[in-house]
């Protein structure tokens, strides 16, 4: 690999809690979530080119390779911020499914910022990259930091947690799509909405109690959506031994936490032919990493 090209692995995330605290004056909802990076990765290679501007290649159907993609938006924002003329090509290899609530696009965006920071020798701090990232998407700040974190506001306020205890996670994606605006609207219409045991979840993280974490999982958007396909996926994961199961983010991916590798592997084998996406993974303590540092 030449010095004017770098490759990063961009991990997916799951939400272990997601609470809606209210609606802001700007129309956004105030959120509080515990997010966790997991070992499912997209791969982004960024190469300097002699011709200015930005170009992108991605072989995954439905993924735009123009200014609609967060990778290109990140490149434009970074170069504008630091007065760089441009001239970069992006090769994106997708493993994280789209419209899943797993922050695939946001993680790719974070990887682009980190790659450009190294290639251009800008050496911006994480705080500097976070300042750019928060203007690009609610999950981008978390994807820049990674690991186990409390995310508040509209995603820009991050508080680190102890690493999630080792476990195995099986993730499946039902074919159904969840309308995020509709889920928020349904939640807003509930007179006495539920909420997570947030303090108990933080305590479970502090104690390294994976069962305590599993039993306190909560997603307000899943709760408001009441989607049969999501419920069916959860029931399947539980039937194969998951300690707990829940939709992540705005969906439609659903994950189950397993306390043993054998049960997780059995579940994966049974479900991999029933879903377009099915993966077995583990919690990780980092965000995007350079491939040579894996």
C-alpha positions as CSV (number, residue, x, y, z in Angstrom):
1,X,0.0,0.0,0.0
2,X,1.5,3.3,-1.0
3,X,1.8,6.1,1.5
4,X,-0.8,8.2,-0.3
5,X,-3.5,5.5,0.4
6,X,-4.9,4.3,3.7
7,X,-7.6,1.7,4.5
8,X,-9.8,1.8,7.6
9,X,-12.3,-0.7,9.1
10,X,-15.5,1.1,10.1
11,X,-17.5,-0.8,12.7
12,X,-21.2,-1.0,13.2
13,X,-23.0,-0.1,16.4
14,X,-26.0,-1.3,18.4
15,X,-28.1,0.6,20.8
16,X,-28.4,-1.0,24.2
17,X,-30.8,1.7,25.5
18,X,-32.5,4.5,23.5
19,X,-34.7,6.9,25.4
20,X,-36.6,9.9,24.0
21,X,-36.5,12.6,26.6
22,X,-38.6,15.2,24.8
23,X,-38.9,17.4,21.7
24,X,-36.7,20.4,21.2
25,X,-37.7,23.8,19.9
26,X,-35.8,23.1,16.6
27,X,-38.0,20.0,16.0
28,X,-35.4,17.4,16.9
29,X,-36.0,15.0,19.7
30,X,-33.7,15.0,22.7
31,X,-32.3,11.5,23.0
32,X,-30.2,9.6,25.6
33,X,-28.7,6.3,24.4
34,X,-26.1,3.8,25.3
35,X,-24.3,2.8,22.1
36,X,-21.9,-0.1,21.6
37,X,-19.4,-0.7,18.7
38,X,-19.5,-4.3,17.4
39,X,-17.2,-6.3,15.2
40,X,-19.0,-6.0,11.9
41,X,-17.0,-3.8,9.6
42,X,-17.2,-1.8,6.4
43,X,-13.9,-1.3,4.7
44,X,-12.9,2.2,3.3
45,X,-9.8,2.8,1.2
46,X,-8.9,6.5,0.6
47,X,-6.3,7.4,-2.1
48,X,-4.9,10.8,-3.0
49,X,-5.3,11.6,-6.7
50,X,-3.7,14.2,-9.0
51,X,-7.1,15.3,-10.4
52,X,-9.0,17.5,-7.9
53,X,-12.4,16.7,-6.4
54,X,-13.8,13.5,-5.0
55,X,-14.7,10.2,-6.6
56,X,-16.2,7.1,-5.1
57,X,-16.6,3.5,-6.0
58,X,-18.9,1.0,-4.2
59,X,-20.3,-2.2,-5.6
60,X,-23.2,-2.5,-3.2
61,X,-26.6,-1.9,-4.9
62,X,-28.5,1.1,-3.7
63,X,-25.4,2.9,-2.2
64,X,-25.0,6.3,-3.9
65,X,-21.5,7.2,-5.0
66,X,-22.1,10.9,-5.4
67,X,-22.7,13.9,-3.1
68,X,-25.6,12.1,-1.3
69,X,-23.2,9.7,0.4
70,X,-21.9,10.7,3.8
71,X,-18.3,9.8,2.8
72,X,-18.4,12.5,0.1
73,X,-20.1,14.9,2.5
74,X,-17.4,14.3,5.0
75,X,-14.6,14.9,2.5
76,X,-16.2,18.2,1.4
77,X,-16.6,19.3,5.0
78,X,-13.1,18.3,6.0
79,X,-11.4,20.0,3.1
80,X,-13.5,23.1,3.4
81,X,-12.7,23.3,7.2
82,X,-8.9,23.0,6.7
83,X,-8.5,24.7,3.3
84,X,-7.5,21.6,1.3
85,X,-8.0,21.5,-2.4
86,X,-9.3,18.0,-2.7
87,X,-8.2,15.1,-4.9
88,X,-9.3,11.9,-3.2
89,X,-10.8,8.6,-4.4
90,X,-12.9,6.5,-2.0
91,X,-13.4,2.7,-2.4
92,X,-16.1,1.5,-0.1
93,X,-16.7,-2.2,0.6
94,X,-19.9,-2.7,2.5
95,X,-20.7,-5.4,5.1
96,X,-23.0,-3.3,7.3
97,X,-26.5,-3.3,5.9
98,X,-28.3,0.0,5.1
99,X,-31.5,1.1,6.8
100,X,-30.7,-1.2,9.7
101,X,-30.1,1.1,12.7
102,X,-26.4,0.0,12.8
103,X,-24.8,3.3,11.7
104,X,-23.2,2.0,8.6
105,X,-23.2,5.3,6.7
106,X,-22.2,7.2,9.8
107,X,-19.3,4.9,10.5
108,X,-18.1,5.2,6.8
109,X,-18.3,9.0,7.3
110,X,-16.2,8.8,10.5
111,X,-13.7,6.6,8.7
112,X,-13.4,9.2,5.8
113,X,-12.7,12.0,8.3
114,X,-10.0,9.9,10.1
115,X,-8.4,8.8,6.8
116,X,-8.2,12.4,5.5
117,X,-6.8,13.6,8.7
118,X,-3.9,11.2,8.3
119,X,-3.4,11.5,4.5
120,X,-3.3,15.3,4.6
121,X,-1.1,15.6,7.7
122,X,-3.7,17.8,9.3
123,X,-3.4,16.1,12.7
124,X,-6.7,17.5,13.9
125,X,-7.6,16.3,17.4
126,X,-10.6,14.0,18.1
127,X,-12.5,17.1,19.3
128,X,-11.8,18.8,16.0
129,X,-13.1,15.8,14.1
130,X,-16.2,15.6,16.4
131,X,-16.9,19.3,15.6
132,X,-17.1,18.4,11.9
133,X,-18.9,15.1,12.5
134,X,-21.8,16.5,14.5
135,X,-22.9,18.5,11.5
136,X,-23.0,15.5,9.3
137,X,-25.2,13.1,11.3
138,X,-26.4,12.2,14.8
139,X,-24.4,8.9,14.9
140,X,-21.2,10.3,13.5
141,X,-19.7,11.6,16.8
142,X,-20.2,8.2,18.4
143,X,-18.6,6.4,15.4
144,X,-15.6,8.7,15.6
145,X,-15.1,7.8,19.3
146,X,-16.5,4.2,19.4
147,X,-16.5,1.7,22.2
148,X,-19.1,1.9,24.9
149,X,-20.6,5.4,25.4
150,X,-23.6,7.3,26.6
151,X,-24.8,9.6,23.8
152,X,-27.0,12.5,24.6
153,X,-28.5,15.6,23.0
154,X,-28.9,14.8,19.3
155,X,-25.9,12.5,19.5
156,X,-23.1,15.1,20.1
157,X,-22.7,14.7,23.9
158,X,-20.5,11.6,24.6
159,X,-19.6,10.1,27.9
160,X,-17.4,7.0,28.0
161,X,-18.5,3.8,29.9
162,X,-16.4,0.8,31.0
163,X,-16.0,-1.7,28.2
164,X,-19.0,-4.0,27.7
165,X,-18.3,-7.5,29.1
166,X,-17.3,-10.1,26.6
167,X,-20.3,-11.9,25.0
168,X,-21.5,-13.0,21.6
169,X,-24.1,-11.1,19.6
170,X,-26.2,-12.4,16.7
171,X,-27.7,-9.7,14.5
172,X,-30.4,-10.2,11.8
173,X,-32.1,-7.8,9.6
174,X,-35.8,-8.4,8.7
175,X,-36.9,-7.2,5.3
176,X,-39.3,-4.7,6.8
177,X,-38.4,-1.0,6.9
178,X,-39.2,1.1,9.9
179,X,-40.3,4.7,9.3
180,X,-38.3,6.8,11.8
181,X,-40.5,9.9,11.7
182,X,-43.6,7.7,12.2
183,X,-42.0,5.9,15.1
184,X,-41.1,9.2,16.8
185,X,-44.7,10.5,16.1
186,X,-46.2,7.3,17.6
187,X,-44.0,7.7,20.7
188,X,-45.0,11.4,21.1
189,X,-48.7,10.3,21.1
190,X,-48.3,7.8,23.9
191,X,-49.7,9.3,27.1
192,X,-47.5,7.4,29.6
193,X,-44.5,6.2,27.6
194,X,-42.0,3.7,29.1
195,X,-38.4,4.5,29.7
196,X,-35.2,2.5,30.3
197,X,-33.6,1.7,33.7
198,X,-30.8,4.0,32.7
199,X,-29.1,4.2,36.1
200,X,-29.3,0.4,36.5
201,X,-27.8,0.0,33.0
202,X,-24.8,2.2,33.9
203,X,-24.4,0.3,37.2
204,X,-24.3,-3.0,35.3
205,X,-21.6,-1.6,33.0
206,X,-19.6,-0.5,36.0
207,X,-19.9,-4.0,37.5
208,X,-19.2,-5.8,34.3
209,X,-22.6,-7.6,34.6
210,X,-23.6,-8.9,31.2
211,X,-26.9,-10.3,32.5
212,X,-27.7,-7.0,34.2
213,X,-27.0,-5.2,30.9
214,X,-29.1,-7.7,28.9
215,X,-32.2,-7.5,31.2
216,X,-32.1,-3.6,31.1
217,X,-32.1,-3.2,27.3
218,X,-34.7,-0.8,26.0
219,X,-35.5,1.0,22.7
220,X,-38.2,3.6,22.7
221,X,-38.5,3.4,18.9
222,X,-39.1,-0.3,18.9
223,X,-41.6,0.1,21.7
224,X,-43.5,2.7,19.6
225,X,-43.2,0.9,16.3
226,X,-45.0,-2.3,17.4
227,X,-43.9,-4.2,14.3
228,X,-44.7,-7.9,13.9
229,X,-41.6,-8.6,11.8
230,X,-39.4,-7.2,14.6
231,X,-41.2,-9.2,17.2
232,X,-40.8,-12.3,15.1
233,X,-37.0,-11.8,14.8
234,X,-36.7,-11.2,18.5
235,X,-38.6,-14.4,19.3
236,X,-36.4,-16.4,17.0
237,X,-33.2,-15.1,18.6
238,X,-34.7,-15.9,22.1
239,X,-35.8,-19.3,21.0
240,X,-32.1,-20.2,20.2
241,X,-30.9,-19.1,23.6
242,X,-30.4,-15.4,23.5
243,X,-30.4,-13.9,27.0
244,X,-32.2,-10.8,25.6
245,X,-33.1,-9.5,22.2
246,X,-34.0,-6.0,20.9
247,X,-34.2,-3.8,17.8
248,X,-31.2,-1.4,17.4
249,X,-31.7,2.3,16.7
250,X,-34.5,3.1,14.3
251,X,-34.2,-0.5,12.9
252,X,-34.8,-2.8,11.3
253,X,-31.9,-4.9,12.5
254,X,-32.5,-7.0,15.6
255,X,-29.8,-8.4,17.9
256,X,-29.6,-11.0,20.6
257,X,-27.0,-11.3,23.4
258,X,-25.6,-14.8,24.1
259,X,-23.6,-15.7,27.1
260,X,-21.9,-18.6,25.3
261,X,-20.3,-19.0,21.9
262,X,-21.8,-22.4,21.1
263,X,-25.4,-21.1,21.5
264,X,-24.7,-18.0,19.4
265,X,-23.1,-20.1,16.6
266,X,-26.1,-22.5,16.6
267,X,-28.4,-19.6,16.3
268,X,-26.4,-18.1,13.5
269,X,-26.4,-21.3,11.6
270,X,-30.1,-21.7,11.9
271,X,-31.0,-18.1,10.9
272,X,-28.4,-17.2,8.3
273,X,-30.5,-18.6,5.4
274,X,-33.7,-16.9,6.7
275,X,-32.4,-13.3,6.6
276,X,-30.6,-11.2,4.0
277,X,-28.2,-10.2,6.7
278,X,-27.2,-12.4,9.6
279,X,-23.9,-12.0,11.5
280,X,-22.3,-13.2,14.7
281,X,-20.0,-10.6,16.4
282,X,-18.7,-9.3,19.7
283,X,-18.6,-5.9,21.4
284,X,-15.4,-4.0,20.8
285,X,-13.7,-1.1,22.6
286,X,-12.8,1.0,19.6
287,X,-14.2,2.9,16.7
288,X,-12.7,3.1,13.2
289,X,-9.2,1.5,13.0
290,X,-6.5,1.5,10.3
291,X,-6.5,-1.9,8.7
292,X,-2.7,-2.4,9.4
293,X,-3.5,-1.9,13.1
294,X,-6.2,-4.5,13.4
